[in-house]
Amino acid sequence: MAVPAYENLAADLRDRIVAGELRPGDRLPVEPELSTRYGVSRSTVREALRLLASQNLISTVRGVSGGSFVVAPRPEQISDYLRTGFGLLAADTQITVDQLLEIRDLLEVPATGLAAVRRSEADLDELRGTLFDVPGERYEQNKRFHAVLLRASGNPLLEVVARPIFQVLDERFLRERAPGTFWNDVDRDHREILALVEAGDEAGAREAAHAHLGHLRGTYLAIEK
């Protein structure tokens, strides 16, 4: 099936943005110029621009000084986009739970070690606030614990990539399907990880995070069956 002309145009502009030829704040050529340059109709240009806007790559401002401008994507936007993609792939069984868990281990274990070295007192306070002896819904507290831990690593790319994998696994398999003893085990693991991060024990924190993900693996795989 032939790719629509607007998708080809959007892909070319997207490539230029990703390559840095068009940088945040740059104004794209106006519709008539794009239409002439690419040999397409102005309606095709408008469809391409709408597609890029839906991907948070450009924003359009109306008025005399308006136009379509390249925007700097926010980390949470990229993370949400990845979560949607991972979720669709998991639903279509193109990637398995075991593969998602493997990637999570590769990302979150090193991140936990970095958190032990780089965490701030504010990070520790936030982590303590997610423990299950603090009033709250356990699913949300569990999600926040891992989000804070990733942020405490000091590397925003780790949070951008790892958080959506965690969310796909938990939203798809754990929200209302976890066995009765599951949350007690999670609470125990979280307390151990927090103690090691607080102590600045990088190797110990990595080991505890790896063990925690190993404990989760059995639950995820059992629920999947």
N, C-alpha and C positions, 0 to 999 in steps of 0.2 A: 504494500500500500504506500503510495507516495506521501511524503511528509508535507503538510500544508505550508504554503509560502510564509505565513506569519511565524511559524515555528522555526523555519530556517533563518529568518531575519532575527528573531529573538535569540537564537543560538549564537549567531555571529556577534551580536552586541554583547551577549553574556560572556563570550570568550574574550572579547576586548576588555570587559570590566575585570574579569578574573586575572587576565594577563597584566593589568595595570595600565593599559593604554588609556582607558577611561577611569579616572580616579574619583573618589567621593567628592561631591561638590561640582564636578564637571557637568556642564549642560550638554545634552545630546543635540544633534542637529534637528532642526524643525521638521515637521512632517513632510512638506514638499521636497526638502532636500534629501531626506531619507528615501522618499518615494522614487526620486530621480536616480539617486546613487545606486539603489538596489534593483531598479526596474520593476517595482511593484506598485500596486494601487495605494492610495492614502488609507483606505479602509484596512488593508493588510498591515500597514505601518501601525495604525491604531491598535489592532489586535495584538501585534507583537509587543507594543508598549504596555498594554494591559497585562499581558503575560508576565513581563519583567516586573511590573509593579506588584503583581500577586506573589512573586517570589522575593519581594522586599529588596530588589536590586535598584529600583529607581522610584522616585516620587514625582508626581506631576503637580505643578503650581499653575493656577490660572491667572490671567491678567497680562498687562503689557510687558512686565518683566518676568513673566512666568515661563514655563516650559517643563521639560522632563530632565531631572537631575539624578545623577548617580548618588546613592546613599551608602553610608557605612553600615553594614549589617550589625545588629546587636547579637552578642553571644547567645542569648536566650532564643532569638529567632532561629539561629542555625540549629540549636539543640532541638527545638520543636519540629523543625523540618526533618531532622534525622529521626526523631521519634516516630513521626508519621511513616517515613520510609521503612524503618525497621519493623514497625507494627504490621504494615502491609505485607512485607516479605515473610514475617512469621505466620501471619494468617493464611498465606498462600503456600506455606510449608516449603518455601524456597530456602529458608534458613531454619535450623532446628533449635530447640531450647538448649541443647548441649553446646551448640556453636555459640549462641549468645552468652552462655555461662563461661565459655572458654575466653571470649573476648573480654568479658567483665573481669575475669581473674587477671588477665594481662594488663588491664588498665587500673583497676582499683587497688590491687596489692601494692604496686609501686607508689600510687597516690597516697595510700595510708602511711607508707614509710616517709614520704616527703612531709606529710602533715605532722608527723612526730617531730620533725626537725624545724618546720616553719610555722607551726600553729601559734596563734596569738591567744592572749587570755580571753579575748572576746569569743574566739572560736571555741575554746574550752567551755565557756559559759553556755554557748549555744548548744554544744553537744550534750552537756548535762541536762539542758532543758528538753531534750528529746527522749530521755530515759523514761521507762514506763511507770516509775513511781510519781512522775509528774502527770497531773490530770490531762487527758487528751485521748484522741482516737489512735489506736496503736498502728494502724496502717499508715496514717499521716506522719506519726512520730518516726516510724521506721524510715520512711521516704526522706524526711528532713535530716535524720542522722547521717545518711549517706551523702546527701547534698552538701551538708556542712563539711563533712570529712573531705569531699572532693575539693571544695573551695579552699579549705585549709592547706591543701597541697601547694598553693601559691601559683599553680599553673592553670590558667583559665581554659586552655585547650583540653586538659584532662576532664574538666567538668563538662565542657561542651559535648565531648564525644561519649564519655562514660554514662552521664546522667540519662540520656534517652534509652540506652540499653537496659539500665536498671528499671526505668519506668515501664518499658514494654514487658519485661518479665513480670514485674509485680502487678501491673494493671491487668495483664492477660491471665495470670495464673493464681495470684495470691489474694486479691482484694476480698473475696468472700469464700475462698476454697481452702484456706490453710487449715491443717488439723489443729485440734485443741491445744496440744502441747507446743505448737510451733512458736508462738510468741514468747513463751517462757525461755525457750532456747535462744531466740533472737536477743532477748533482753540480757541474758547471760553473756553472749558473745559481744554485744555492744559495750557492756561494762568493762570487759577485759580489754577491748580495743581502746576505749577511752583512757583507761588507766595507763596503758603503754604509750599512747600519744601524749598524755599529760606528763609522763616521766621522760619523754624525749627519747624513748627506746625505738630507734628506727627499725632494727632487725626484728625485734619482738613484735612491733606493730604490724610489719609485713607478714610475719608468720601467723599472727592472730587473724588478720584479714583473710589470708589464704584458707585458714581452718574454717572461718565463718562461711566463706563461699562454698567450701566443701560440704558443710552441714546443709546449706541451702540447696545444693545440687540434688540431694536425695529427695527433698520435698518437691522441688519443681518437677523432677522426672516422674515421681509417683503421681502427681496431679495430672500430668500430661497424658498418662495412660488411660 
